[in-house]
Amino acid sequence: MRRLILVLILWPTFVFSSTAPLEDLIRHANIEDVKISPAGSHLAVRKLHEGERILVFMSITPLKITGLLRFRGKEEVGDFYWANNERVVAEVMSRQSALETPVFYGSLYAINYDGSFGKNIFGHLAGENQVGSLFKKAETTRAHAKIIDPLPQKKKEILISTYPWARNQESRGEVAKLNIYTGVKKRIARLPQVDGRAYTDGAGNLLFADGTDKNNKYQLFIREKNDWHRIKTPLLKSGTPVGFDTDTGESYLTIPQKSQTEALVKLKPGSEDYSLVFQHERSDIHDIIYSPASYKPLGVYLQPDYPTEHFFDEDDSFSSLFRGLKQAFQGFHVTFTSFTADGSLGVMKVYGDRLPGDYYLVNLKSTSVNFLISSAEWLKPDQLNPMLAGSFTTEDNLEVGVYLTFPQGSEKLNPMVVLPHGGPHSRDYWGYDRNAQILSQNGYLVLQVNFRGSTGYGQGFYSAGLREWGGKIQQDIADAVHWAIGKGYADPDRICIYGASFGGYSALMNPIRNPDLYQCAVGYVGVYDLEMMYTKGDIKRRDRGVAYLKKTLSKDKEFLKVNSPVHNAGKLNLPVFLIHGEEDERAPIEHAEMLVKEFRKENKPIKTLFVKNEGHGFYTEENRMKLYTELLEFLDQHIGVGASEKQSSEG
């Protein structure tokens, strides 16, 4: 490890030299997470090894490997948690059927840091023969589990909240104590609603639970006298518990508000009386900053454009330490993955637009910082392109945020790729983005748009996108393109749109709405027939999924038809490239196949890349290489260097 004293750290100003090779950009990160043990003696590191995720345990003094967890066959390590000073509980990810992408089916596995006493302790893999036994043993449980409290005072138990398997996914789960050595569990309480979990005070006492009704409406419950009661206060009933103050007994909740951004409130014990702690004018609360020792909320992470923080508790020394770290790593984002039980040591992650993530060991008492490991050491910040934030105002007075990633050395009249995000109720963030880097490294300006309906900007901004998939959302994307052209950033004659999932839908729908704006379009695992969402795929399997579609999309067949690329293929008079995984359950390949059929009816050419064994996004590096190689060839042909001359000579 390199030892760095906090006051001497100066993050360098990068001078760009060369570009990163495509094979480096498509690689999975080698290091995915690092967490420190409660006593501070060991680290657990999830890393990629020979194409699968494993867990490596290391002593800190000296820094050396003490054990590892590696599954065989189709299983690999997912998220993980230190349950006590010697034992880690890990989620088991599995590759099932034809899928390349590993999926979490609910199983938990526990192991000591020296690699001993490994055991399936929860899930469909945990069953043991009970015949002739005088002792309780682990049982097969067909459910997902989420660790909600490590129970630091109980060295052999953790508290979990379960979510049962069910054909229609409508069964309620339970809260249970789980023995991390034997896998024996004991029910504490049943959850009051489906699709939710429980929350504690950090000492094993149940405080809240949430869930959704059949209309996909969020509900919050409070625990009183060993029973659940619906919270009735209008503002609080939509809140999400995020923290607890053991000294005062106050709970912290984030509250969405109808026409404003999300607020953080503090709830008095034994009542529904609350007070406002913090609210930002433009950004919802992205995450909470906790005290390293008490886990009391001290501040919030925000994402209005570039990531930032706000501390509302200045009395805790961690506030000033954090600011020092931010200053030391200026231009990058700082967060902590874990702390020791006494709050003296922590693992810090530093990341940004040109840095997927570096991990450091921080001594909070001496303020010393020691480099641990890089998540993708082959990617050099001076080879990557910065992501810049901007915004514009729509005709109906909404502020829409954008991110721009320029090719090196060029700020004017660039060929541009518009990259709308999926969801549509998600968002783009400032940070390392594989698509933005690959495209900008190959000469394209990349424009990402947080159109109306995107999360993170308040309930009003979110609601403005409901039932506007083919309408005002598409107008926001087109307005962003005109904005970039007006700024002189983009060449208006060399613009292509490329997106995945809802972004794939937008990649086809935006040229339908704006036929003169683009020179080509690329849809990746996209939705192209809105009515099909009610008949195929995993969303329609649940009552809550159907309710979501009715709320965000529509049930009116004529509306769905008018806003579906499949029924408007005749309006697409530009080169189109469709990319899809044949095992996609979210947007089944029938979407792409129907669009291809419509193109052929119109005698229009269409390029396709359909890949077996892939789902809603390509997972293997081999398939990613094929995707990006063909994508770059397609872009080069239609908007790349010399594309205009080619088209002119062909004409």
N, C-alpha and C positions, 0 to 999 in steps of 0.2 A: 504493500500500500504506500501511496505517496502521502505524506503528512503535510497538511496545509493549515496554517494559522489563519483564522477568519479574517483578521484585519489586513492580511497580506494578499488575500485572494483578489486577483484582477482577471476577469474573463477577457480574453484577447479580442481585439477588433479584427475581423477576418478580411483578408484580401483574397478575392476569388481567383483561383488558379485554373483548374480544369473541371470538367464535368464528371459525374459518377457514372460508371458503366451500367447498362440496363440490368445485367445479371445481378449487380449489387443492390439495385433498387427494388427488385422483385422479391428478394430474400425475406423470409420470416426473421423477426428479431431473434437474436440468439438468447438474450436474457429478457425475461418477461416480468419478473417481480423479485424483490428481495425484502425479507422481513427478519427482524431481530427477535430473539427469544426474550421472554419476560425478565430473566435474570441478566441478560446481556452477554452471555457467554458464547452463543452460537448464532449463525445466520442460516436461514433457509432460502435457497435460490432456485426459482423455477427457470429452467433453460431448455433449449432445443438441442437434442442429441440424436444424430442419425435419423432426423425426420420426425422424432416424437418428443413430447414434453416430459421431462423428468424433474425430480426434486433432488437437489444436492444440498447436503448439510455441511457447514464449515464452522470450525472453532474460530474465534476472533483472535485469540492470543495463544499460540501463533495462528496465522491465517492458513488453515489447511483443511482438507476434506476429511470428515469423520464418518460419513455414511451417505446413502442415497436411496431414493425410491424410484424404481423403474418397473412399470408394468409390462406384461408380455401380451402379445396378440394385438387386439384392437383397442386396448385401454391406454390412456395416458393421463398425466396429472393436470387438473384444472386449478381453480383457486384454492388457497390453503391458509391455515390459521394455526398459530401456536396456541395449544390448549393448556399447556403448563411448561415448566422449564425444560422438560426432556421430550415432550411428545407434540407432534403436529398432526392435525386432521386435514386431509386433502379431499377435494371433490374428484370423482373419477369420471373422466371424459371417455366416451366410447365412439368408435366408428361402427355404425350399424348398416346393414344391407349394402347398398351400392355407394353410399356417400363417402367422399374423401374427407369431408369436414367432421371433426370430432364434436359430439353433442353430449351435454350433461343430462343424464337420466336420473339423477337424484342420489347416487351412491356416495357414501363417505368412507374413507380409508384412513386409519391411524397408524403411525409409526414413530419410533424413537429416533433421536438425531444420530445415533450410531448405526441406524439401519435395522435394529432389532425389533421384535414383537410387532411386526406388521400384521394388520387385520382389517378385513371389511367389517365396519361397525354399524352401517346403516344402508338400507336400500335392497334392491332385488338380488344383490350378490351376497348379502350378509346372513342368510339363513343357516342354522345349525340343527342337527338332529337332536330332538328333545327326548327320545325314547330312553327310559331307564335313568334319566338324570334327576338328581335331587336339587340341582341348581338351575336357575334361570339362564337361558342362553340367548344369543342374538337371534332375531326372527327376520324372515324375509318380509320386507315392507315395500310395496309398490307405490312409492311416493318420492317426491323431491324433498330435500331438507335444506334449511338455511340456518346457519349458526347465528343465534341472536344474542347470546351471552356466553362468554368463555368461563363464567363462574370462577374467578380467580381464587376464591376461598375454598372451592371444591376441587381438589387436585385430580380427581378421577372422573369428573362429570362436566358436561357442557349442556347448555340449553338450546334446543332446536325448535324451529317452527316448520311444520311439514305442509306439503301441497300434494295431495294424493293423485295418482294416475286415475283417469276415468275417460271413458270413450268420448264424452262430451265435455270433459274437464270442468264439471260442475260440483264436485264433492268438496266438502269442507275439511280442512286439515286439523292438526292439533299442536299443542305445545308439549314437549316431552323433555325429561332429563335423560341424557344418553351417556352411558359409561364408555369412556374412550379406550378402555382396555378390553372389556368383554363384549361391548355392543348391546348390552341389555338396556332397554329403555323403559321409562315409567311415564305414563301420561300425567300431565299437570292440569291441562285444561283443553277443551275443544275450542277451536277458533269460531268466532260468531258469523263469519261470512266467507264466501268463496274468493279465491284469487288474491288472498292477502297473507299477512304475517302478523306476528306479535312483536311488541317492543317492551324492553325492561328498563330498570333504573341502573343497570350495570352491576347490580348485586343479586340478580336472580328474581327480583320482584316484578311481576307483570304490571304494566301500566296501561298500554294501549294495544289495540289490534285494528287492522283495516281490511278492506276487501271491496268488491264491487257487486252490485245487484245485477239482475238479468238484463237490465237496460244499460249496463256498463257504467252505472253511476257510482262514484266513489263514496264509501261510507267509513267513518271513524268511530271506534268504540273505546270506552274507558273502562278500566277494571275497578269495580267497587264491590266490596263484601263478597269476594270470590265469584263474581258474576260480571258479564259484559253488559254495558249499557250504551246505547247510541248517544253520541254527543249531539245535543239539540241546538246549541248556539250557532246561528247561521254562519258566522265567519269561521268558527273553529271546526265545524263538522267536515270541512274539506281539507283540514290540515294534515300534515305528515310529521310524526315525531322525529326529531333529529338530535336530541341531547337531553341531559339531565344534570342538575346541580345538586350534588349530595349534601352540601352545606345548608341550602335553603329549602330543598325539596321541590324546587321549581322545574317544570318541564319546558323544553324548547320545541316549537313547531314552526314549520314553514307553511304559509297560508297563501294560496292563489286568490287573487282578487279580480273581480269581474272586468274592470276597465283599467287596472293598474298592474304593476309588477308584483311579484311575490314578496311577501313580508315575513320577517322572522319575529315571532312573538314568544313571550314568556308566560307560562300558565302557572297560577298559584296552586299549591297542593290542596287537594280535597275540594276543588271548586272549578267552575268554568270561567273564572275571572282572569283576564290576561292583559298584558301591556305590550306595546310595540317596542321591539329592540332595534330593528334596522330594516330599511327599505331603500332600494336604489331607484333612481328615476327611470332608468332604461333597462337594466339587467335584472333577471330573476336571480335567485341565490343558487349558484352552481354547486357549492359544497360548503361544509362547515369546517372551520379551523378549531381544533380542540386543544385543551391544556394537556401537555404530555403526561402528567401524573394523574390528575383527577378526571380527565376526559370531559371536563366542563367546556361548553362552547365559549370561545374567546373572540371569534371573528368569522368572516365569510369569504369565500372565493367568488369572484364575479367574472362574467364573460361578456361585457358590453360590446367589445371589439377585440382588443388585446386583453389577455387575462390580467386581473388585478385582485387586490385583497383589501378588506376593510376590517380593522379591529375595533370592537366596541368595548372591550375590557383591556384598559391600558395598565392596570395594576399588576397583571401577570408578567413576569420577566420574559416569557416566551415571545411576547409581542415585539419587544425591542430586538431580541435575538433574530427573529424572523426577518425584520427589516434589514438587519445587517447582512443576512444571507442573500436577500434580494439585491442589495447593493453590490455584493461581491459577484453575483452571477447576473449582472445587469443585462437585460435583453433576452433573458430566458425565464422560464416559469419554475418556481420552487414549490415542492410539496413533500409531505412525509408519508411513507408507507406504513411505519410502525414505530413504537417506542418501547423501552423497557418499562417494567411495572412501576419503578420509582421515578420515571421520567428523566433520567440522567443521560440516556443515550437514545439516538434515533437514527433511522435510515432515511436519508433524503434523496428524492429523485429530482434531477434537473433536466428539463426538456424544453423544446421550442421548435420553431419552424425549420431550423437546420440541425436539430438534434433530437433523435427519437427518444433518448433517455440515458443519462449517466447516474450511477448510484454512489452515494457517499455515506460514510459513518460519521455522525456528528455527536461530539461530546457537548452537551448543553451546559455543563458547568464550566469547563475550561474554554468553551467556544472554539475548540479545534475541529477541523474537518479533514477526514481521510478519504481519499478516492478508493472506491471498492471495485466497480466494474462498469463496463459500458454495454448497453443493450444491443448495439449494432456497431461494433468497433470499426468495421470496414467502411462505414459512411463517415466522411470527413466534413465537418461544418463548412470549410472553405470551398467545398465542391458543390454545395447545395444552395438553392435559391431562396431568398427571404420572401415571406408572405406578408403583404401589406394590407391594412384594413382601410375601408372607406365606407361611405354611405350616400344615399340620395333620398329625396322626398318624393313620394308618389302624388298623383293628382288629388287623391283623397286624404292627403296629409299624413301618411304613414312613413316613418323613417325606416328604410330598408338597408341592412348592412351587407357589404360585399367584401370578399377577399380577393386580392390580385397577386399572382405569382408570375413575375416577369422572367423571360429568358435572360441569361447573363448578357450585360452590355447593351440591352435594347429596351427603351422605354416608349418608343413611338411607332405607330403604324405596324404593329405586330400581327401576324396571323394568330387568331384567338380561338381557344376551345372553351365553350361555356360548359360548366360542370355543375348542373343542378343536383342537390342532395336528395336522398331517399326520404321515405316517411309517408306522407309529406311532413308529418308532425315530428320532426327531429331538427337538426341544424348542423351547420359547419362551424368549426372552431379554428382559432389561430393555433397552429402547431404543425408538426411534421405530417405531411399528407403525401402518400405514395403517388396517387394520380397526379397531383399538382407538380411534384418533383419530376416524374417521368416525362410529362408533357412539356414542362418548361425547359428541362434539360435538352429536349429535342427541338427547341426553337419556338415554342408556342407560349403565348400569354394565356394564363388560366384564370378564368373568372368564375368565382363561386358566389352564390346569391342566397342569403337568408330571407327568402320571400315570405310574404304574409302566411300565417299558419305554422311557421317555424317556432320551435320551442325556445325558451330562454329570454323572451322579450315581453313577458306579461300576458295575461289572459286575453286582453283585448286584441293584441296582435295575433295570438293563436286563433281566436274565434273568427277573425277576419278572413281566415283561410278555409273555414268550414264550407263544404259544398262548392268550393271554387277551384277544384282540381284543374278543370279545363278552361277556367275563366280568369279571375283576377290574379291567381297564382302565376298563370302563364303570362299575364300582362306585366307582372313585376319582373319576371325573367327577361322579357323583351325590353322593358324599360332600362334594366341594368345593362343590356347590350348597347342600347342607344347612348346610355351614360358613358360607357367605356369608349365608344366611337367619338362622342362629343369631346371627351378629354384628350383625344388624339392617341390614346393607347392602342386601339385596335384598327386594323385595316378593314374597312367595311366590306371589301370584296373577298376577304379570306376569313370566314367565320364558320366554325362547325360546333354542333352541340352534342355532348356525350354524357350519359348518366346511367346510373344503376337503380333498379327497383322503381320507386316513383320517379327517380331521376331518368330512368329509361323511358317511362311514360312521357315525361316532359320533353325528352330528346326527340320524340316523334310528334307530340301534340303542339309544341311551340312552333315548328316549321309549318304545321297545318294552320295555325292561327296567324303566322307571320311568314308567308311564303317567300318574300323577297329578302329576308334577313340572313339566311344561312346558305352555305354552299354544300353542306353535307350534314348527316345526322347518324349517330351511333347509339343504339339502344342495348343496354346490358341488363339481363335478367329483369326485363321490364314488364309492366302490366299494360296490355294493349286493348283488352276488351273488358270494360268496367263491369258489365253484367255478369261476366264469367267469375268475378270475385265472389259472387253469391252462390256459385255452383261447384267451383273447383278450388283446391288449395286448403291450407290449414286454418285460415281466418274464419271460414264459414262453418267450421266444425263446432263452434261454441256459440251459445246464445249471446255472450258478451261480444264476440267477434262480429256477429250480424248486427248487433246494436251499434257497434263502432262504425260499421260501414254506413248504416242509415244516418248516423249523426254527421259523419265527416264527408260522406259522398252523396248518396241519395238512393232511393228505392225506385224512383220513377224511371221506367224503361226508356222512354223517349229521351230523357235527360242523359241517361247512361250511354245511349247510342250516339247522340250528338257529340258527346265528350270522349268518345273512344277512337283511338287511331285506326282500329280495324275497320270501322264504318266510315272512315274519312281517308282511306288509303289513296283514293283517286286525286286528292289534293296535294299529295307528296310528290313533287316534281324535282327531286334532288337525289343524289346518291345516298343510299341507306345501307347500314351495316348492322345486323342483329347478332348479338352474342348471348348464349343461354346455356345453362346446365340442365341436362336431361332429367335430373333427379330433384329439381327445384319444387318444393312444396308451397312456398309462399307465393310465387308467381309461376305456376306450372308452365311447362314448355308449350302447351297448347296455345298460349297467348302469342308466342312467336310464330308457331306453325300457322295459325290463322292469318296473321299479318302477311306471311310469305305467300299464302294461298291467294290473298286479295291482290298482292302485287302481281302475281302471275296471271290472274284474271285480267289485269290491266296491261299485260305484256310489258311490265316494267322490270328492269334488272334489280336484284337485291342480293347483297353479299351476306353470308351467314357463317357463324362459327358455333355449332352445337356440340357440346362435349359430354360424353358419358361420365358417370360417377361423380359429377359435380352438382351442387345444389344452388342456393341463392347467393352466388358469388363463388369464384374459383378459388380453390384452396391450395392445391399443389403448386410448387414453383415451376414445374414443367408446364402445367396448363396456363399459369400466369405468363410465362415467357411466350407461349403461343398467342395468348390474348393480346399482349402489348406489342408484340412484333407485327401482328396483322393490323392492329389498331393504328400503329405509327405508319405503316405502309399505306393504309387507307387515307389517313390525314395528309400524308405527303403528296399523294396523288391528287387530292382535291383542294387543299389550301396551303400546302407546304411550299418550300422554296422552289420556284420554277413552275408551280401549279398553274398560275395565270397564263404563263407563256405556253404551257402544254395545251390548255383549253383553247387559247387563241389560235394556235396552229391547227388543232383538230377541227376548229370551227371554220 
